[in-house]
Amino acid sequence: MNAINPPTGSPETQMLHAPYPLKDAYGALSMPVYQAVAYEFETAAQMEAAFTGKSPEHVYSRVSNPTVQYFEQRVKTLTGADEVIAFNSGMAAIANTFIAVAQAGANIVTSPHLFGNTYSLIAFTLNDFGVEPRFCNLSDVAEVEKQLDRNTCAVFLETITNPQMEVADLQALSEICKKHRVPLIADTTIVPFTAFKAAAFGVDVEVVSSTKYISGGATSLGGLVLDYGSYDWRQSSKLRTLAGQDGLSAFSLKIRREIHRNLGACMTPEVAAKQLTGLETVAIRYERAAATCRALAAKVRPLDGVASVNYPALEGHPFRDVSRRQFGEYPGAMFTFDVVSREAAFRFIDRLKLIRRATNLFDHKTLAIHPASTIFGTFSEALRQRMDVSQNTIRISVGLEHIDDLYGDFAQALLRD
Ligand SMILES: *Cc1c(COP(=O)(O)O)cnc(C)c1O
C-alpha cells in the first residue's frame, strides 16, 4: 500500500489497513517475516547515518526489525499511544519499564496483589539493585498518598488483580500521582486496549503481556510498552537530563535507545507476524470470551459446591461500580471461584473433561488452574496470605467454546460421587 496516504476511519479500520513504511517489493498483503539479522548499505556514509539514528533504516534486528516495527506501528494506530515498543514477553516489557524509571534509592509504590513474576521482580530482583518496594492497598487512596515521597519513581498496578479481582480507581490514583508528580504505570493485560482506554483514566504508561489476548490463541510470547506521552519526565530525577523541551518522550527514548537494546529482550519477527494477525481479531474475540465469562460466572454461582464466585461485574462485588466505570459490562474474560477446601479444588480440576488444566490466560480454549499450588506454589504460605492467594480458589480463563458446554463441564466436575 501507498505509504503516503494513510487510511481514514475508526482506529480499528485504520489499524487493519495501516500502510507499510516502504512499499513491499512483491506487493505482499500481509507483512512478511523479515527473518534477517543485519541490513546492508550502499556507502559508508549511509551506514553512519543509520547507525547514529540520523536516518531511519534498520541496521541489526536486536535494535529494530521491519516486521516488529510494523506490529508496533499498528498498535500505535489502534491505541493512539505516542510510542509503542515490543518485547519478547510481558515480563520483558515490565522489566524494561522499571529499569527505565528506577534507580538505587528510588521506591515503587504498588500492591502485593500482583502477577507472581512481577511481584518477584519488584520484591527481589529490583530490590537487589537498591530499589525499594512499597506494597500497600491501592484501593485506599489515602494510604497510597502516605507512601509517596520524592524518591517514588512510579505507582504501579494491574487493572484487575489476579486471582483477587481487585479493581483500583484509576482516576483517583491518577489525581494523587499528578499532585505528587509521579507517573502512573498500569499492567492492562486483563482487559485489552481495544475495550479499555487506559490513557482516558490517567494512565501514563501501559504495559501488556501480548502473549494473552493479542497473540491470537496462545501462539507466542510477547509484551508491549505503550507510552501515552502524558507525563512530563522533567519531574523524574532519573530521566530529567534526557527530557527535552517538553519532557514528554524521555521514557520511551530511554528504553528505545538504551535499555531495550542493552537487555536484548526484543520481539522476534515470526512472533510479530503472528501477533499482527492476532491484533486483527482481538476486539471480536474479546467480546465473545468476555460475554461468555460474565454469563458463566453468574450461572455457576448457585451450583452446589461453589462457595463464592469472584468477577467484578457480578451483583454485590465490592469493586462493581469502579469496574463498570472503567471497563463497562465486561471486566475481562477471567473469573475465580472458591470451593470449600484445597482438596475440593484439586478434585474439581481433576474431574474436568473439557476445560483444560493449564496456566495462561485468554487462550481460545478455556483453562483452569489452582493458583496457590502453581503460579504461587513456590511462595511461602505467609507470603501467599499477604497476597490474598487462597488455597480454596480456582481460576478460570474463559475461551471461545459454547457456554452450554462449559457449564456442563462445571456441573459434572462439581458432582459428588
Ligand atoms: C501473563 C502476565 C504477565 C507476564 O507476561 P508474559 O508474557 O508471560 O511474560 C504479566 N502480567 C499479567 C497480568 C499477566 O497475566
The ligand as an ORCA input file, in Angstrom:
! r2SCAN-3c Opt
* xyz 0 1
  C       0.939    -13.256     31.865
  C       1.024    -11.963     32.554
  C       2.231    -11.271     32.661
  C       3.534    -11.828     32.112
  O       3.506    -11.957     30.743
  P       4.453    -12.996     29.946
  O       4.120    -12.701     28.522
  O       4.075    -14.365     30.386
  O       5.859    -12.658     30.307
  C       2.241    -10.055     33.308
  N       1.120     -9.528     33.828
  C      -0.062    -10.153     33.741
  C      -1.276     -9.509     34.323
  C      -0.160    -11.387     33.110
  O      -1.337    -12.017     33.055
*
